[in-house]
Amino acid sequence: MNKSFILFVCLVGLSVLFQGAQAAPRQCAIDYEDVPAPPICEWVTGPDGKKHLECTDIGSAARGVALDRTQKTLREPSWALNILNFSGYCKCTLIIYSKANYKGYSLCYPFSKSKTKTIYPSKLWKRPTRSFKVICVF
């Protein structure tokens, strides 16, 4: 066989593999939770006729989203962010705000600074987080 033919076949094979690798969709999966609501408590009369306090723990609400080339931004205008987890291709920045509707003080935090793929806004600043955005580049 001709050496140039073998080289040509190798180059064609590599180009097909390279195109396949580039065609793979890049996504950033994000899960986030709000600040847990305080428990709801009420006085209840027991079977013995005595009143006692009963509390129900509401917990926190959680959501998840996948960001990619078609949806590069996550916006939550009135979400008190407690924790944010991410995985996948995440070249993103978290912007947190001290007031709802992206007002008040703000702080930008690139995902690349997180070593654990988990971000706790309460560890970034002492202000409450009332709204946030995540902006990614793909």
Residue pairs with C-beta under 8 A, 6 or more apart in sequence:
25 68
25 69
26 68
26 69
26 88
26 89
26 138
27 66
27 67
27 68
27 88
27 89
28 66
28 67
28 68
28 86
28 87
28 88
28 89
28 90
28 91
28 92
28 136
29 64
29 65
29 66
29 86
29 87
29 88
30 64
30 65
30 66
30 67
30 74
30 84
30 85
30 86
30 90
30 134
31 62
31 63
31 64
31 84
31 85
31 86
32 62
32 63
32 64
32 76
32 79
32 81
32 82
32 83
32 84
32 85
33 60
33 61
33 62
33 63
33 81
33 82
33 83
34 60
34 61
34 62
34 79
34 80
34 81
34 82
35 60
35 80
35 81
35 82
35 128
36 57
36 58
36 59
36 60
36 82
37 58
37 59
37 60
38 58
39 55
39 56
39 57
39 58
40 55
40 56
40 58
41 53
41 54
41 55
41 56
42 53
42 54
43 51
43 52
43 53
43 54
44 51
44 52
44 53
44 54
45 51
46 52
60 82
65 71
65 74
66 88
67 73
67 74
67 90
67 92
67 134
67 136
68 138
69 138
72 135
72 136
72 137
72 138
73 133
73 134
73 135
73 136
74 133
74 134
75 133
76 131
76 132
76 133
77 100
77 101
77 102
77 131
78 100
78 101
78 130
78 131
79 130
79 131
79 132
80 128
80 129
80 130
81 96
81 121
81 129
81 132
82 120
82 121
82 122
82 129
83 118
83 119
83 120
84 94
84 118
84 119
84 121
84 134
85 117
85 118
85 119
86 92
86 111
86 114
86 117
86 118
86 119
87 117
89 138
90 111
90 117
90 136
91 111
91 112
91 136
91 137
91 138
92 110
92 111
92 134
92 135
92 136
92 137
93 108
93 109
93 110
93 111
93 134
93 135
93 136
94 108
94 109
94 110
94 111
94 119
94 121
94 132
94 133
94 134
95 102
95 106
95 107
95 108
95 109
95 132
95 133
95 134
95 135
96 106
96 107
96 109
96 121
96 124
96 125
96 129
96 131
96 132
97 103
97 104
97 105
97 106
97 129
97 130
97 131
97 132
98 104
98 105
98 106
98 127
98 128
98 129
98 130
99 105
99 130
99 131
100 130
100 131
101 131
102 131
102 133
103 131
104 127
104 130
105 127
107 124
107 125
109 119
109 124
111 117
111 119
121 129
121 132
122 129
